[in-house]
Amino acid sequence: RIPNGQESLNHDAAEIARLIDEAISLAKGLTRGLIPARLESDGLESGLTELVEHTQRLFPVSCRVDGLESNSGIEANVALHVYRIAQEAIGNALTHGHASRIEVSLRCTRRFCTLEVSDNGQGLPPSKAERVAGIGLHLMRYRTDVLGGRFFLRSRPGKGVMVSIRYP
């Protein structure tokens, strides 16, 4: 329903429709609790890369992944918990932090793996950072506990948040 004389808007309208369709597909997948296809078939590194690509495509944010190493030995159950923690941290950075830049990194040694998700958003008020109050933060801490790991949250009001988990 583009008015006459404004046909140049057709491209924008088509792109908006495509993004809405993609957002609906992603939302359906999340509500069904499905394991992302690349996570299941290609491992955690591919799943995190796909998550970052989708985030950058759907939101006005610079989102990048760094330090992914070949971690093919990571069990599927562990990979899903780590993926969901990254997903929640990214969602919080977008929704609550209003971040314009998000960085995800995963590094493993023989003994531990460390996932870090950092952003340049608003940060958390000191009261929330101290008591980890939100349900998403509780879920990230719970998933980390299930992995036998440690959960770290560092917030600098006005400068962003870094969520970090270290697990065996």
Secondary structure, 3 states (H helix, E strand, C coil): CCCCCCCCHHHHHHHHHHHHHHHHHHHHHHHHCCCCHHHHHHCHHHHHHHHHHHHHHHCCCEEEEECCCCCCCCCHHHHHHHHHHHHHHHHHHHHCCCCCEEEEEEEECCCCEEEEEEECCCCCCHHHHHHCCCHHHHHHHHHHHHCCCEEEEEEECCCEEEEEEEEC
